[in-house]
């Protein structure tokens, strides 16, 4: 039985390291694997790169509207024991449907890795929403809040020139511009540093102060 699996975490959760280790484990047993990532993810160009610097060239660098069901792509993965997908949140909803079809029709397990939410605290993309709807198995890879409060990070905050913000384009690759960085935060720290000016936060704060 082959499944479509979604593994997610906040930033710095070790997703790419997990992919590289999984690839090594399969290849150590002489199994062929296929690694896929979206061309939208310009970090590493045609390779996936972990935060410790380990890198590996992908087998399919998927364009935004490219189908995995073309003859050319099919020939790259049809003999694989597993398909591994990095930064799956950058794929399209249609590409997720194709991965699900590959898993269940061709019987190749597909393990996808990515972010659940973007820096605004919303589901990252239609691809992620589709994964939550159709994935056979969904699991979280633990990540710690960068504020070192000891809590689990579930938010991916964005800092521009050192200042937290929830404004801007959804996809801005860290490292592509020197003034943008991403920080994994727990709910309390995300509220404290990012959502402090949110109208709901202000309204509740005013109520608390009024009652006190």
C-alpha positions as CSV (number, residue, x, y, z in Angstrom):
1,X,0.0,0.0,0.0
2,X,1.4,3.4,-1.0
3,X,0.3,6.6,0.7
4,X,0.6,10.4,0.2
5,X,2.2,11.7,3.4
6,X,2.5,15.3,4.6
7,X,5.2,16.2,7.2
8,X,5.1,19.8,8.4
9,X,6.9,22.0,10.8
10,X,7.8,25.6,11.5
11,X,11.0,27.0,10.1
12,X,14.2,25.4,11.3
13,X,12.3,22.2,12.0
14,X,14.8,20.0,10.1
15,X,12.6,19.1,7.2
16,X,15.4,19.1,4.6
17,X,17.7,17.1,6.9
18,X,14.8,14.6,7.3
19,X,14.6,14.3,3.5
20,X,18.3,13.8,3.1
21,X,18.4,11.2,5.8
22,X,15.4,9.4,4.3
23,X,17.0,9.4,0.9
24,X,20.2,8.0,2.4
25,X,18.3,5.2,4.2
26,X,16.6,4.1,1.0
27,X,19.7,4.3,-1.2
28,X,21.7,2.4,1.4
29,X,19.4,-0.5,0.6
30,X,19.9,0.0,-3.1
31,X,16.5,1.5,-3.7
32,X,15.9,4.3,-6.3
33,X,14.4,7.5,-5.1
34,X,13.1,10.7,-6.7
35,X,13.5,14.1,-5.1
36,X,11.2,16.9,-6.3
37,X,11.0,20.6,-5.4
38,X,9.3,23.7,-7.0
39,X,11.3,26.0,-9.2
40,X,9.7,28.8,-7.2
41,X,12.0,27.9,-4.4
42,X,15.2,29.6,-5.7
43,X,17.2,28.8,-2.6
44,X,19.8,26.3,-3.8
45,X,18.7,26.6,-7.4
46,X,18.4,23.0,-8.5
47,X,19.4,21.5,-5.2
48,X,17.9,21.1,-1.7
49,X,20.1,22.6,1.1
50,X,19.8,21.9,4.8
51,X,20.6,24.6,7.3
52,X,23.8,22.7,8.2
53,X,25.0,23.1,4.6
54,X,24.3,19.6,3.3
55,X,23.0,19.7,-0.3
56,X,21.7,17.4,-2.9
57,X,20.6,18.0,-6.5
58,X,16.9,17.3,-7.1
59,X,15.7,14.9,-9.8
60,X,12.7,17.1,-10.9
61,X,12.7,20.9,-10.6
62,X,9.0,21.5,-11.1
63,X,7.8,24.6,-12.9
64,X,4.7,26.4,-11.6
65,X,2.3,24.9,-14.0
66,X,4.2,21.8,-15.0
67,X,2.5,18.4,-14.8
68,X,4.1,15.4,-13.2
69,X,2.1,13.2,-15.5
70,X,4.1,14.0,-18.7
71,X,6.1,11.2,-20.3
72,X,9.4,12.9,-19.5
73,X,8.7,13.2,-15.8
74,X,7.1,9.8,-15.5
75,X,10.3,8.2,-16.8
76,X,12.2,9.9,-13.9
77,X,10.1,8.5,-11.1
78,X,8.2,5.4,-12.3
79,X,10.8,2.9,-11.0
80,X,11.4,4.7,-7.7
81,X,10.8,3.1,-4.3
82,X,9.8,6.5,-2.9
83,X,9.2,10.1,-4.0
84,X,10.3,12.9,-1.7
85,X,9.1,16.4,-2.1
86,X,10.7,19.5,-0.4
87,X,9.0,22.8,0.3
88,X,5.7,21.2,-0.9
89,X,3.8,24.4,0.1
90,X,5.1,26.0,-3.1
91,X,3.5,23.5,-5.4
92,X,0.1,24.0,-7.0
93,X,-3.1,22.3,-5.9
94,X,-3.1,20.4,-9.2
95,X,0.3,19.1,-8.6
96,X,-0.8,17.8,-5.1
97,X,-3.6,16.0,-6.9
98,X,-1.1,14.4,-9.2
99,X,1.1,13.3,-6.3
100,X,-2.0,11.7,-4.7
101,X,-2.8,9.9,-8.0
102,X,0.8,8.7,-8.3
103,X,0.8,7.2,-4.8
104,X,-2.5,5.4,-5.2
105,X,-2.4,4.4,-8.9
106,X,1.2,3.6,-9.4
107,X,1.7,2.5,-5.8
108,X,4.8,4.7,-5.1
109,X,4.9,6.2,-1.6
110,X,5.1,10.0,-1.7
111,X,6.5,11.8,1.3
112,X,6.1,15.6,1.2
113,X,7.7,18.1,3.6
114,X,6.7,21.8,4.1
115,X,5.2,24.6,6.1
116,X,1.6,24.5,7.4
117,X,1.2,28.3,7.6
118,X,2.8,31.5,6.3
119,X,4.1,34.5,8.2
120,X,0.6,36.0,8.5
121,X,-0.6,32.9,10.4
122,X,-2.8,31.6,7.6
123,X,-2.6,28.3,5.7
124,X,0.4,28.8,3.4
125,X,-1.2,28.0,0.0
126,X,-4.0,26.0,-1.7
127,X,-1.5,23.1,-2.0
128,X,-1.3,22.9,1.8
129,X,-5.1,23.0,2.1
130,X,-5.3,20.2,-0.4
131,X,-2.8,18.1,1.5
132,X,-4.8,18.5,4.7
133,X,-7.8,17.3,2.7
134,X,-6.3,14.3,0.9
135,X,-3.1,13.2,2.5
136,X,-3.3,9.6,4.0
137,X,-1.0,10.5,6.9
138,X,-0.2,13.9,8.4
139,X,2.5,14.4,11.1
140,X,4.3,17.3,12.7
141,X,8.0,17.6,13.0
142,X,8.8,19.5,16.3
143,X,10.4,22.9,16.3
144,X,11.3,25.2,19.1
145,X,10.5,28.8,19.5
146,X,13.5,30.9,18.7
147,X,12.9,33.1,21.7
148,X,14.1,30.1,23.8
149,X,10.9,30.2,25.9
150,X,10.9,26.4,25.8
151,X,7.6,26.2,23.9
152,X,6.8,24.5,20.6
153,X,7.0,26.8,17.6
154,X,4.0,26.7,15.3
155,X,4.3,30.1,13.6
156,X,6.7,31.3,10.9
157,X,7.2,34.9,11.5
158,X,9.0,37.3,9.2
159,X,11.5,40.0,10.1
160,X,12.4,42.8,7.7
161,X,15.5,44.8,8.8
162,X,15.1,43.2,12.2
163,X,11.4,44.3,12.6
164,X,8.6,41.7,12.8
165,X,5.8,42.2,10.2
166,X,2.8,40.4,8.9
167,X,2.6,42.5,5.7
168,X,4.0,41.7,2.2
169,X,4.1,39.0,-0.4
170,X,3.6,35.4,0.7
171,X,6.7,34.0,-0.9
172,X,10.0,35.8,-0.3
173,X,12.8,33.3,0.0
174,X,15.1,33.8,2.9
175,X,18.6,34.6,1.7
176,X,17.3,36.1,-1.6
177,X,17.4,39.5,0.0
178,X,19.6,40.5,3.0
179,X,16.9,42.3,4.9
180,X,14.4,39.4,5.2
181,X,14.6,36.5,7.7
182,X,12.2,34.0,9.2
183,X,11.8,33.2,12.8
184,X,9.9,30.2,14.3
185,X,7.7,31.3,17.2
186,X,5.3,29.8,19.7
187,X,1.7,31.3,19.9
188,X,2.6,33.5,22.9
189,X,5.7,35.0,21.2
190,X,3.9,35.4,17.9
191,X,1.2,37.4,19.6
192,X,3.8,39.5,21.5
193,X,6.0,40.3,18.6
194,X,3.9,40.1,15.5
195,X,0.2,40.5,16.4
196,X,0.5,43.1,19.1
197,X,-1.1,45.7,16.9
198,X,-3.9,43.5,15.7
199,X,-7.4,44.9,16.2
200,X,-8.5,41.8,18.1
201,X,-5.5,42.0,20.4
202,X,-6.0,45.7,21.0
203,X,-9.7,45.2,21.8
204,X,-9.1,42.4,24.3
205,X,-6.3,44.3,25.9
206,X,-8.6,47.4,26.3
207,X,-11.2,45.1,27.9
208,X,-8.7,43.6,30.3
209,X,-7.4,47.1,31.3
210,X,-11.0,48.4,31.7
211,X,-12.0,45.5,34.0
212,X,-8.9,45.8,36.1
